[in-house]
Amino acid sequence: MMHRYACIVSYDGAGYEGWQSQTRGTSIQEAIEGILQSIAQQKINIIASGRTDAGVSASAQVFMFDTDKEMTGRKWMGALNGSLPADIHILSCIETDPVLFHARYNVRWKKYVYRINIGPYDVFSIDTAYQCPTALDTQAMRQAIPYLIGTHDFTSLNSSPLSEYPDQVRTIFDIQLEEDHQNIILTFQGKGFLRYMVRMMSSALIEIGRHKYPPMHIKELLDAKSKNTPHKNAPACGLRLEEVDYFEICAMNEHGMIREYLFGDPLPSGFSLPELEKRVQQKSVDRIYAFTSRHSQKNLGYFVLQPGHGQLIVFDRRDLAAGESLLPQMEQWMQKQGMDPICEADVLIPQAEPQKKFDFKE
């Protein structure tokens, strides 16, 4: 029987050529996989939430691995930490659902931190902060930040080739700038980031802080949608993957999935995303989940969960079979949630999406 384990790992990336296995040099992935394979005595490939570049560190990178060797998560964590070098440490390891959890595809958002030392040169932080040789105008940097927040085409602020990633539209949920007498800390939160995107955004903000460009320069960069901008990456040493957050999937197969609502999803009339998220986080007995296709994430309907009853609303009759195929999983999921008695979920095809708000009790 195959088991899937989800792990959180922290590492100092200074001595590594990045997360992904390399033809030359040492990677974080190789260091972990080598130990897992020696324990399990089988080939194991680990999949992370994303790849960090050479010199980039992580406070809480998430990865998963599959193996037919059965051990508790605690034993896997102990075995790994007993053999890993001191600059890589497993913070947690749990067994998870091999169907419903994926370290890369279930990501709701990631949070990166870029640290800039604006005080005297500090030899003790050269691997964890960019040693900035000039003063920075944080007021100008703050004026530039709003141009980056939201959904934009970030072609000008990443190095991913258009031939491989033709769609370079990404959404930044939030950017914070904090400062003290020694450091400026930039925190970026978004659904996903293209290669070098955080470092190029950081570099652009640093140059604005140096008065090389005005705050409006960010808008000009985004509007240009060009790979030929003069900006370079901020040094890797200042960047750290701080946190990865995941959305809940209740049921999934090759035809579709029932999952939490995410930023950008069309919502049932009368509901806001914060309200739907709150109900899920608090495990309210009254919740609504999105029914989508598996790969394109096209919205196909929604699943209404009320005490002892689940109802799947499908917008198009052609998607009815896909929705019905998920109902056995939903019943199992409801049972695991402690919802008893379990009622058979219904399928309803309305003429149009209902405009009324469900009568949920607070």
Protein Blocks (a to p, Z undefined) as FASTA:
>chain_A
ZZdddddddddfklpgbjbdcfedcdfklmmmmmmmmmnopacddddfbdcdehiacfbd
cdddddfbdcdfklmmmmmmmmmcfkbccfbdcdddfklpcfklmpfbdcddddddfbdc
dfklmmmcccdfbdcdfklmmmmmmmmgccddfklnccbdfklmmplcdcdfbdcddddf
kbccdddddfbdcehklmmmmmmmmmmmnomacfklmmmmmmnopakbfbdcddfklpcc
fbdcddddfbdcfkbccddddehiacdehiafklmmmmmmnopabdcdddddfklopafb
dcdddehiacdddfblklmmmmmmmmmmmmmmmmmnopacdddddddddfbdcfbdcddd
ZZ
